[in-house]
């Protein structure tokens, strides 16, 4: 029974590492500086203030 718990916990940890790496590489691919240049609604709010 202990063997199954160790396998389950190890599997969850491996899924966490894979999911964390996936999210890291997806978010690093986005260029957040382009958001204010492309999003016209955000630039309109800044010009009105």
PDB file of N, CA, C and O in Angstrom:
ATOM      1  N   UNK A   1       0.829  -1.203   0.000  1.00  0.00           N
ATOM      2  CA  UNK A   1       0.000   0.000   0.000  1.00  0.00           C
ATOM      3  C   UNK A   1       0.865   1.255   0.000  1.00  0.00           C
ATOM      4  O   UNK A   1       0.547   2.237  -0.672  1.00  0.00           O
ATOM      5  N   UNK A   2       1.961   1.218   0.759  1.00  0.00           N
ATOM      6  CA  UNK A   2       2.871   2.358   0.791  1.00  0.00           C
ATOM      7  C   UNK A   2       3.495   2.620  -0.567  1.00  0.00           C
ATOM      8  O   UNK A   2       3.742   3.768  -0.937  1.00  0.00           O
ATOM      9  N   UNK A   3       3.751   1.543  -1.311  1.00  0.00           N
ATOM     10  CA  UNK A   3       4.324   1.669  -2.649  1.00  0.00           C
ATOM     11  C   UNK A   3       3.387   2.459  -3.571  1.00  0.00           C
ATOM     12  O   UNK A   3       3.848   3.272  -4.372  1.00  0.00           O
ATOM     13  N   UNK A   4       2.100   2.227  -3.461  1.00  0.00           N
ATOM     14  CA  UNK A   4       1.135   2.942  -4.294  1.00  0.00           C
ATOM     15  C   UNK A   4       1.080   4.431  -3.946  1.00  0.00           C
ATOM     16  O   UNK A   4       0.938   5.275  -4.831  1.00  0.00           O
ATOM     17  N   UNK A   5       1.193   4.752  -2.648  1.00  0.00           N
ATOM     18  CA  UNK A   5       1.201   6.152  -2.243  1.00  0.00           C
ATOM     19  C   UNK A   5       2.452   6.863  -2.754  1.00  0.00           C
ATOM     20  O   UNK A   5       2.381   8.007  -3.204  1.00  0.00           O
ATOM     21  N   UNK A   6       3.583   6.191  -2.683  1.00  0.00           N
ATOM     22  CA  UNK A   6       4.828   6.780  -3.193  1.00  0.00           C
ATOM     23  C   UNK A   6       4.726   7.007  -4.693  1.00  0.00           C
ATOM     24  O   UNK A   6       5.158   8.048  -5.188  1.00  0.00           O
ATOM     25  N   UNK A   7       4.166   6.058  -5.422  1.00  0.00           N
ATOM     26  CA  UNK A   7       3.991   6.212  -6.868  1.00  0.00           C
ATOM     27  C   UNK A   7       3.036   7.353  -7.187  1.00  0.00           C
ATOM     28  O   UNK A   7       3.280   8.111  -8.126  1.00  0.00           O
ATOM     29  N   UNK A   8       1.964   7.491  -6.433  1.00  0.00           N
ATOM     30  CA  UNK A   8       0.988   8.550  -6.664  1.00  0.00           C
ATOM     31  C   UNK A   8       1.593   9.922  -6.383  1.00  0.00           C
ATOM     32  O   UNK A   8       1.413  10.853  -7.167  1.00  0.00           O
ATOM     33  N   UNK A   9       2.302  10.048  -5.277  1.00  0.00           N
ATOM     34  CA  UNK A   9       2.926  11.323  -4.925  1.00  0.00           C
ATOM     35  C   UNK A   9       4.013  11.682  -5.944  1.00  0.00           C
ATOM     36  O   UNK A   9       4.135  12.843  -6.333  1.00  0.00           O
ATOM     37  N   UNK A  10       4.794  10.703  -6.374  1.00  0.00           N
ATOM     38  CA  UNK A  10       5.817  10.945  -7.396  1.00  0.00           C
ATOM     39  C   UNK A  10       5.211  11.371  -8.718  1.00  0.00           C
ATOM     40  O   UNK A  10       5.751  12.243  -9.398  1.00  0.00           O
ATOM     41  N   UNK A  11       4.095  10.763  -9.087  1.00  0.00           N
ATOM     42  CA  UNK A  11       3.408  11.124 -10.325  1.00  0.00           C
ATOM     43  C   UNK A  11       2.869  12.548 -10.259  1.00  0.00           C
ATOM     44  O   UNK A  11       2.972  13.296 -11.231  1.00  0.00           O
ATOM     45  N   UNK A  12       2.303  12.922  -9.130  1.00  0.00           N
ATOM     46  CA  UNK A  12       1.781  14.281  -8.967  1.00  0.00           C
ATOM     47  C   UNK A  12       2.921  15.305  -9.010  1.00  0.00           C
ATOM     48  O   UNK A  12       2.765  16.379  -9.591  1.00  0.00           O
ATOM     49  N   UNK A  13       4.052  14.981  -8.404  1.00  0.00           N
ATOM     50  CA  UNK A  13       5.208  15.881  -8.442  1.00  0.00           C
ATOM     51  C   UNK A  13       5.722  16.028  -9.874  1.00  0.00           C
ATOM     52  O   UNK A  13       6.053  17.134 -10.301  1.00  0.00           O
ATOM     53  N   UNK A  14       5.790  14.929 -10.611  1.00  0.00           N
ATOM     54  CA  UNK A  14       6.231  14.995 -12.015  1.00  0.00           C
ATOM     55  C   UNK A  14       5.265  15.823 -12.855  1.00  0.00           C
ATOM     56  O   UNK A  14       5.701  16.601 -13.704  1.00  0.00           O
ATOM     57  N   UNK A  15       3.976  15.671 -12.634  1.00  0.00           N
ATOM     58  CA  UNK A  15       3.001  16.483 -13.356  1.00  0.00           C
ATOM     59  C   UNK A  15       3.160  17.957 -13.010  1.00  0.00           C
ATOM     60  O   UNK A  15       3.010  18.819 -13.876  1.00  0.00           O
ATOM     61  N   UNK A  16       3.461  18.249 -11.756  1.00  0.00           N
ATOM     62  CA  UNK A  16       3.691  19.634 -11.348  1.00  0.00           C
ATOM     63  C   UNK A  16       4.903  20.235 -12.031  1.00  0.00           C
ATOM     64  O   UNK A  16       4.855  21.383 -12.473  1.00  0.00           O
ATOM     65  N   UNK A  17       6.001  19.476 -12.127  1.00  0.00           N
ATOM     66  CA  UNK A  17       7.190  19.970 -12.816  1.00  0.00           C
ATOM     67  C   UNK A  17       6.912  20.215 -14.292  1.00  0.00           C
ATOM     68  O   UNK A  17       7.309  21.243 -14.841  1.00  0.00           O
ATOM     69  N   UNK A  18       6.236  19.277 -14.929  1.00  0.00           N
ATOM     70  CA  UNK A  18       5.939  19.423 -16.359  1.00  0.00           C
ATOM     71  C   UNK A  18       4.999  20.601 -16.590  1.00  0.00           C
ATOM     72  O   UNK A  18       5.204  21.378 -17.522  1.00  0.00           O
ATOM     73  N   UNK A  19       3.979  20.742 -15.762  1.00  0.00           N
ATOM     74  CA  UNK A  19       3.052  21.867 -15.895  1.00  0.00           C
ATOM     75  C   UNK A  19       3.719  23.194 -15.613  1.00  0.00           C
ATOM     76  O   UNK A  19       3.437  24.186 -16.286  1.00  0.00           O
ATOM     77  N   UNK A  20       4.600  23.229 -14.628  1.00  0.00           N
ATOM     78  CA  UNK A  20       5.328  24.453 -14.320  1.00  0.00           C
ATOM     79  C   UNK A  20       6.251  24.872 -15.449  1.00  0.00           C
ATOM     80  O   UNK A  20       6.324  26.053 -15.790  1.00  0.00           O
ATOM     81  N   UNK A  21       6.956  23.911 -16.031  1.00  0.00           N
ATOM     82  CA  UNK A  21       7.829  24.230 -17.163  1.00  0.00           C
ATOM     83  C   UNK A  21       7.026  24.693 -18.362  1.00  0.00           C
ATOM     84  O   UNK A  21       7.435  25.616 -19.066  1.00  0.00           O
ATOM     85  N   UNK A  22       5.887  24.062 -18.600  1.00  0.00           N
ATOM     86  CA  UNK A  22       5.034  24.455 -19.723  1.00  0.00           C
ATOM     87  C   UNK A  22       4.535  25.884 -19.546  1.00  0.00           C
ATOM     88  O   UNK A  22       4.577  26.677 -20.486  1.00  0.00           O
ATOM     89  N   UNK A  23       4.066  26.214 -18.356  1.00  0.00           N
ATOM     90  CA  UNK A  23       3.579  27.571 -18.106  1.00  0.00           C
ATOM     91  C   UNK A  23       4.714  28.589 -18.171  1.00  0.00           C
ATOM     92  O   UNK A  23       4.506  29.706 -18.644  1.00  0.00           O
ATOM     93  N   UNK A  24       5.908  28.227 -17.705  1.00  0.00           N
ATOM     94  CA  UNK A  24       7.042  29.137 -17.763  1.00  0.00           C
ATOM     95  C   UNK A  24       7.389  29.471 -19.208  1.00  0.00           C
ATOM     96  O   UNK A  24       7.589  30.640 -19.540  1.00  0.00           O
ATOM     97  N   UNK A  25       7.463  28.466 -20.069  1.00  0.00           N
ATOM     98  CA  UNK A  25       7.852  28.715 -21.453  1.00  0.00           C
ATOM     99  C   UNK A  25       6.747  29.410 -22.238  1.00  0.00           C
ATOM    100  O   UNK A  25       7.037  30.186 -23.148  1.00  0.00           O
ATOM    101  N   UNK A  26       5.497  29.148 -21.908  1.00  0.00           N
ATOM    102  CA  UNK A  26       4.403  29.840 -22.593  1.00  0.00           C
ATOM    103  C   UNK A  26       4.384  31.309 -22.205  1.00  0.00           C
ATOM    104  O   UNK A  26       4.231  32.171 -23.071  1.00  0.00           O
ATOM    105  N   UNK A  27       4.535  31.615 -20.913  1.00  0.00           N
ATOM    106  CA  UNK A  27       4.503  33.014 -20.494  1.00  0.00           C
ATOM    107  C   UNK A  27       5.770  33.758 -20.920  1.00  0.00           C
ATOM    108  O   UNK A  27       5.716  34.967 -21.143  1.00  0.00           O
ATOM    109  N   UNK A  28       6.900  33.070 -21.037  1.00  0.00           N
ATOM    110  CA  UNK A  28       8.113  33.754 -21.488  1.00  0.00           C
ATOM    111  C   UNK A  28       8.061  34.052 -22.984  1.00  0.00           C
ATOM    112  O   UNK A  28       8.816  34.895 -23.469  1.00  0.00           O
ATOM    113  N   UNK A  29       7.188  33.378 -23.719  1.00  0.00           N
ATOM    114  CA  UNK A  29       7.066  33.631 -25.154  1.00  0.00           C
ATOM    115  C   UNK A  29       6.286  34.911 -25.438  1.00  0.00           C
ATOM    116  O   UNK A  29       6.411  35.486 -26.519  1.00  0.00           O
ATOM    117  N   UNK A  30       5.481  35.360 -24.474  1.00  0.00           N
ATOM    118  CA  UNK A  30       4.707  36.580 -24.677  1.00  0.00           C
ATOM    119  C   UNK A  30       5.574  37.804 -24.422  1.00  0.00           C
ATOM    120  O   UNK A  30       6.394  37.817 -23.503  1.00  0.00           O
ATOM    121  N   UNK A  31       5.387  38.829 -25.239  1.00  0.00           N
ATOM    122  CA  UNK A  31       6.096  40.092 -25.055  1.00  0.00           C
ATOM    123  C   UNK A  31       5.110  41.078 -24.450  1.00  0.00           C
ATOM    124  O   UNK A  31       4.241  41.602 -25.146  1.00  0.00           O
ATOM    125  N   UNK A  32       5.245  41.328 -23.155  1.00  0.00           N
ATOM    126  CA  UNK A  32       4.273  42.163 -22.458  1.00  0.00           C
ATOM    127  C   UNK A  32       4.408  43.641 -22.819  1.00  0.00           C
ATOM    128  O   UNK A  32       3.487  44.415 -22.561  1.00  0.00           O
ATOM    129  N   UNK A  33       5.525  44.050 -23.405  1.00  0.00           N
ATOM    130  CA  UNK A  33       5.678  45.445 -23.820  1.00  0.00           C
ATOM    131  C   UNK A  33       4.784  45.774 -25.009  1.00  0.00           C
ATOM    132  O   UNK A  33       4.384  46.927 -25.174  1.00  0.00           O
ATOM    133  N   UNK A  34       4.466  44.793 -25.832  1.00  0.00           N
ATOM    134  CA  UNK A  34       3.619  45.027 -26.998  1.00  0.00           C
ATOM    135  C   UNK A  34       2.150  45.206 -26.634  1.00  0.00           C
ATOM    136  O   UNK A  34       1.369  45.697 -27.449  1.00  0.00           O
ATOM    137  N   UNK A  35       1.770  44.821 -25.437  1.00  0.00           N
ATOM    138  CA  UNK A  35       0.358  44.884 -25.060  1.00  0.00           C
ATOM    139  C   UNK A  35      -0.126  46.328 -25.053  1.00  0.00           C
ATOM    140  O   UNK A  35      -1.208  46.612 -25.565  1.00  0.00           O
ATOM    141  N   UNK A  36       0.641  47.233 -24.493  1.00  0.00           N
ATOM    142  CA  UNK A  36       0.202  48.628 -24.428  1.00  0.00           C
ATOM    143  C   UNK A  36       0.249  49.279 -25.808  1.00  0.00           C
ATOM    144  O   UNK A  36      -0.505  50.218 -26.065  1.00  0.00           O
ATOM    145  N   UNK A  37       1.107  48.809 -26.689  1.00  0.00           N
ATOM    146  CA  UNK A  37       1.189  49.370 -28.035  1.00  0.00           C
ATOM    147  C   UNK A  37       0.035  48.882 -28.908  1.00  0.00           C
ATOM    148  O   UNK A  37      -0.480  49.630 -29.740  1.00  0.00           O
ATOM    149  N   UNK A  38      -0.370  47.627 -28.715  1.00  0.00           N
ATOM    150  CA  UNK A  38      -1.392  47.036 -29.567  1.00  0.00           C
ATOM    151  C   UNK A  38      -2.789  47.318 -29.030  1.00  0.00           C
ATOM    152  O   UNK A  38      -3.708  47.570 -29.810  1.00  0.00           O
ATOM    153  N   UNK A  39      -2.963  47.280 -27.720  1.00  0.00           N
ATOM    154  CA  UNK A  39      -4.276  47.453 -27.119  1.00  0.00           C
ATOM    155  C   UNK A  39      -4.643  48.940 -27.122  1.00  0.00           C
ATOM    156  O   UNK A  39      -4.136  49.709 -26.305  1.00  0.00           O
ATOM    157  N   UNK A  40      -5.516  49.336 -28.034  1.00  0.00           N
ATOM    158  CA  UNK A  40      -5.871  50.744 -28.167  1.00  0.00           C
ATOM    159  C   UNK A  40      -6.709  51.239 -26.990  1.00  0.00           C
ATOM    160  O   UNK A  40      -6.666  52.426 -26.667  1.00  0.00           O
ATOM    161  N   UNK A  41      -7.462  50.366 -26.349  1.00  0.00           N
ATOM    162  CA  UNK A  41      -8.278  50.788 -25.216  1.00  0.00           C
ATOM    163  C   UNK A  41      -7.396  51.229 -24.058  1.00  0.00           C
ATOM    164  O   UNK A  41      -7.724  52.188 -23.359  1.00  0.00           O
ATOM    165  N   UNK A  42      -6.293  50.547 -23.851  1.00  0.00           N
ATOM    166  CA  UNK A  42      -5.397  50.906 -22.755  1.00  0.00           C
ATOM    167  C   UNK A  42      -4.721  52.257 -23.034  1.00  0.00           C
ATOM    168  O   UNK A  42      -4.546  53.051 -22.110  1.00  0.00           O
ATOM    169  N   UNK A  43      -4.346  52.527 -24.263  1.00  0.00           N
ATOM    170  CA  UNK A  43      -3.682  53.804 -24.568  1.00  0.00           C
ATOM    171  C   UNK A  43      -4.686  54.958 -24.504  1.00  0.00           C
ATOM    172  O   UNK A  43      -4.311  56.080 -24.162  1.00  0.00           O
ATOM    173  N   UNK A  44      -5.957  54.695 -24.828  1.00  0.00           N
ATOM    174  CA  UNK A  44      -6.959  55.752 -24.721  1.00  0.00           C
ATOM    175  C   UNK A  44      -7.184  56.141 -23.262  1.00  0.00           C
ATOM    176  O   UNK A  44      -7.400  57.314 -22.960  1.00  0.00           O
ATOM    177  N   UNK A  45      -7.134  55.166 -22.360  1.00  0.00           N
ATOM    178  CA  UNK A  45      -7.308  55.460 -20.940  1.00  0.00           C
ATOM    179  C   UNK A  45      -6.155  56.313 -20.424  1.00  0.00           C
ATOM    180  O   UNK A  45      -6.369  57.216 -19.615  1.00  0.00           O
ATOM    181  N   UNK A  46      -4.937  56.038 -20.883  1.00  0.00           N
ATOM    182  CA  UNK A  46      -3.786  56.799 -20.423  1.00  0.00           C
ATOM    183  C   UNK A  46      -3.824  58.243 -20.958  1.00  0.00           C
ATOM    184  O   UNK A  46      -3.415  59.172 -20.262  1.00  0.00           O
ATOM    185  N   UNK A  47      -4.313  58.426 -22.183  1.00  0.00           N
ATOM    186  CA  UNK A  47      -4.319  59.772 -22.751  1.00  0.00           C
ATOM    187  C   UNK A  47      -5.400  60.637 -22.125  1.00  0.00           C
ATOM    188  O   UNK A  47      -5.248  61.858 -22.082  1.00  0.00           O
ATOM    189  N   UNK A  48      -6.494  60.042 -21.634  1.00  0.00           N
ATOM    190  CA  UNK A  48      -7.565  60.802 -21.011  1.00  0.00           C
ATOM    191  C   UNK A  48      -7.200  61.268 -19.599  1.00  0.00           C
ATOM    192  O   UNK A  48      -7.690  62.296 -19.133  1.00  0.00           O
ATOM    193  N   UNK A  49      -6.340  60.505 -18.926  1.00  0.00           N
ATOM    194  CA  UNK A  49      -5.988  60.835 -17.542  1.00  0.00           C
ATOM    195  C   UNK A  49      -5.091  62.043 -17.444  1.00  0.00           C
ATOM    196  O   UNK A  49      -4.710  62.442 -16.343  1.00  0.00           O
TER     197      UNK A  49
END
